[in-house]
């Protein structure tokens, strides 16, 4: 768990606080996405966790321990860090880049070699093909995968990701978000991720925290944030099409109701409501049969419409 308690930061010469009395808890094994306009304090917040930036006041605890009690270098070796542009050492091979932290920790060579291959395999890069290559020979998406492998190599419980997919082309970005997000969930890492991309935030976050002018405006699960934004700024920031974004997060199995005699086109329970709606409209039907669950179920247009309902924060 990562906990911020009344954390503030002001940079010399700045007219206001970069981070203003932030209270936020990131549950263990969950991904919290910090999002907001440029200059809102999200990257400053992230970099205070590994003490690349020191807070002026308040308390940050990782795993229940105040980070001020830890040696900064030792702390950073226990926290994975992935940033935009990756920051791989160009004169090192891919394998040597991934081995960076285990080498600093003094792991035996055999253990390091096994870990490097395991991490490359984890992020979808065949060790035999990529271990000895240099970063310059890789695509942007491949370099980003190596960056994630390096951050995970020493098995840190906490991972910080600062605009990790910002330098990746749009075609590869969505696939990387899905694949890396699934890996982090499977490994049960506690993650703070900074992005300016609302779709990325909704796709990867268990918790989405919206910031503005150094202050936290709302922190909620993606579906709840889309359904009930705390104020007009949050509603405008997450977009006018937030009802459709909410449907992309919800699954057919979440809202279908048992119906032994269900009819209509068959869909799997994991299909998103947005995809289910598109299929039903294409088929000209107001219902679909949800298959593959414990018992037959039916999904109706009325149920989708209710799930898409969002509140107007302006009243």
N, C-alpha and C positions, 0 to 999 in steps of 0.2 A: 504493500500500500504506500501511496505517496500522499502526504497531507501538507497543504499550505495553510498556515494560520496567520491571518492579518499581515501578510507579506507585502512590503512596499519597497520600491526602488526609484531613486531620482538620479539622473545623470548630471554632472556638473554643467551649469549654464543652461539647462533645460527649463522651460517655463513651468512645467508641471511634472507630476509623477509618471514614470514609465509604467510602473505597476502600482496600483492604488489599493492597499489593504485587501489583498486577495485571500479569500477563504475558499478552498477547493479540496475535495478528497477524490483521489483516483483509486478505486478498489483494486485489490490484488488480482492479477491475472486479466485485467481489463485494459482496453485501449481508450484513452481520453484524447480527443482531437481539440486543439485550440485553434479557433478561427476568428477572423475579424478583419477590419480594414488595415492597410499598412500603417505601422506606427501605433497599433493598439496595445502592444506589450506582450504579444504571444511568444515571440522568440526570446525576449528577455526572461519571461517566466520559465521557459524550458531551460535556458542556460544557467539559471540559478540553481537548478536541481543538481548539476554536477560541478557547481561552483566555478564555472567559467566566468560568471558574474556573481558578485556577492550582494545579497540583499542588504538594505539599510536597516530594516526592522522586520519583526515578525519571526516566524519559525517554519522551517521546512523539515519534515521527517520522512525518511525512507525506511520502510520496514519497522517503524516505531522508533528509530534512532535519529536524533537531531544531526543533520549533516555537518553542523559546525564543529561537532566533536570528532569528526573524521579528518585524517590527513587528505588534502585535496587530490593528490596523485593516487593514493590508494582508493579513494572514493571513485575516481574516474575509471579505474581499472575494473571496478565492479558494476559499472553502468555502461551499456552499449550506446554508441552514438553514431547516427547516420545523418548526413547532411546533404544538401543540394550540391550536385557536382561530385559527390562521393568522397573526393579527397584521397584517392589511392596514390600510393607511392609509385611514380612512373618507372623508376629504375628497378623496382622489385617485380618478381613474377606474381601471378595471381595467387599461387599457393603461399608465397612469402608474405603477401599482403594480408591474407586471411590469418596467418600465423602470428601476426604482430603482437597481440595482447598475450596469448599463451607463452610466447617467447619472453616477454617482459616479466611474466609471472614465474618463469623458470621451469616450465613443464619439460619432462623428458622428450627427446627428439621423436621417439616412436609414438608417444601419445599425441604430440603435435601433428605428426604426419597423418595419423588416423583421424584426428579431429578435422584437419583441413579437408580431407576427402569427404568426410561425413557432412560438413557444412556446405561444400560445393554441391554435393548430391541433393541436399535439403532444398537448396534454392534453384534446382533444375539445371545445373551445369555439370556435365560429365567430367569428373576429375581427370580422367585420362586425356581428355581433349583440351581442358582449360587450365590445369594446374600450372603448367610451365609457360603459358602465354603471358605477354606483357599487357598492361591495361590499354595501351594505345591501339592494340589490335582488336579491341572489343567494341561492340555497339554500346550506345548509351544505356539501354536496358540491361545488357550483360554487366556493364560496370556497376550499375545500381545493385544487381544481384550479388556481386562480389562484395560491395559495401555492406549489405545486410549480413552476408556470411561472416565477414570480418567482425561486425558488431556482436554477432551471436557466438563467436568462436569460443570464448571463455565461459559460456553459459551464464551470462549475467541475468539476475532476476528482473532488472529494469532496463528498458530501452528508450532512448530519446531519439526522435526522428524530426529533423528540421527541414521542411519542404523537400522530402526525400525523392519525390517524383517530378519535381519542377523542371529538371533538365532533360526529361525523357519525352520523346515524341508522343503526341496524343493517341496514336494507334496502340503503342505498347503500354501506355500509362494505365489504362483501365485493367488490362490483363495483369500487370504487375501489382496493382492495388488488390485485386482479388486474390492472387496467389500468395503474396507476402502477408496479407491480412489473415488468410487461412493458416499459414505457418505460425504466425504469432499467437493465434487463438489455440492452435494445437499444442504449442509449447507453454501456454499459460503465462506469457510474459506480461508484466505491467508496463504499459507503453504510454508515453506522451508524444503526440504527433502534432506538428504545426503545419498548417496549410492555409492557402487562400482559396482553395477549390471546394465549393460547397458540396459537389457531388462526391469528391474524395472523402470529405468529412462524413457524409451520410453512409458511404460504402464501408469505411473502415472503423468508424467509431462505435464503441459501446456507449460512450458518453461524449457529447459534443458541448464544448464550452465556448460561448460567444463573448468576445471581449470588445470593448470600445473605450478609447482614451484611458487605458490602464485598468479599467474596472471590468469585473465579471458581471455580465448582464443576465445570463441564464446558462445553466448546465443541466442537461437532460439527455435521456436516451433519444436517438435520432427521430423515431416515430412520434414521441411525445413532444419534442421541440417543434416539429413540423405541424403537429395538430394544435398546439397551444403556445405560440410564441409569447414571451413575457411582455413585450412592448412593440410599438410600431417599427422601431429600428430593427429588432430581431426579425420581425415578419418580412420587412423589406429586404433584409440581408439574405435570408434563406430563399427568397424568390417568390414571385407571384404564382408560380406553378408548383407550390409546395404540396398541394393535394396529390398531384401526380408523383412527386418525389416520395411522398408517404406510401403510395400504392406500390412503389418499387421496393420498399423495405418490408412490406407485409407479405406473407405467404398464403396461398390458397387454403392450406390446412389450418391456418390460424382462425379463419372466419367461417369456414364451411360448417354445416350442421349435419348430424347423422340423418341419413335417409336411405333405407334399404332398397327403395324402388327408384333411386336417383337415375335421372336420364340426362341426355345431352352429351357433348363431346367429352372424352376422358382427358383429364389433366392430372399431373402428379401433385402431391400436397406441397412440394417445395417450390412450385412455380409462383412467381411474384404475382400480386394482384394486378399490376399493370400489364403483364404479359397475358394473364388470364382474361382481362378486359378486352385486349386487342383480339384475342382468339374468338371470344364470344361475339364481338361486333362483326368480325370477318365471317363467322358462321351464321350470323343472323339469328342468334338465340339469346335468351335471357337467363340461361342456366348452364352449368357444366357439372359433370360427374367427376368427383375427386377420388382417384383410385390409389391404391398402394398403402392406405392407412389401415388402422385396426378394423374399421368397418366402413361400408360405403357411405359417402357423404355428398352433399350437393352445395354448390356455390352459385349464388344468384346475383344478378345485377343490383338488386336492392341491398344485399349484404356488402357489395363492393362500394356502393354509393355511401352507405353508412360508415364504412371504414375510411373513406376519403374525406369525411367531414373535418373541417379545420375551423378554429375559432378566429374571430376578428379581434385583435388586441386593442383596437381603437374603440371597441364597443359597438 
